[in-house]
């Protein structure tokens, strides 16, 4: 499982799973940054400890576009 180096921030498998899910459903990079701040994780930790999530985040728009 990714996130092995996040033991100080994410204390359990359940918390890591919740974190990963929230990042996966994020709709923008801004939203991901807010999530990281909510978990007290530096932005650099995403790429280092969750490389697959970091790749997904790279494809997100900078901001969520308004609904049509």
C-alpha positions, 0 to 999 in steps of 0.5 A, spaced: 500 500 500 502 507 498 503 511 504 508 507 508 512 513 510 506 517 512 506 514 519 506 520 523 500 523 519 496 517 517 495 513 523 491 507 520 490 503 514 483 506 514 485 513 515 490 512 509 484 509 505 480 514 506 485 519 504 486 516 498 479 516 496 478 523 497 484 525 493 481 520 487 475 524 487 477 531 488 475 535 482 481 540 482 488 541 484 486 546 489 481 541 492 487 536 493 491 542 496 485 543 501 485 536 503 492 535 504 492 541 509 486 538 512 491 532 513 497 536 515 501 533 509 506 537 506 504 538 498 511 534 497 509 528 501 503 526 496 509 525 490 513 522 495 509 517 498 503 516 494 506 517 486 500 514 483 495 519 486 500 524 484 500 522 477 492 523 477 492 530 481 497 532 475 491 531 470 486 535 474 484 542 472 487 548 477 480 550 479 474 546 479 470 549 473 463 552 474 457 547 473 453 548 466 
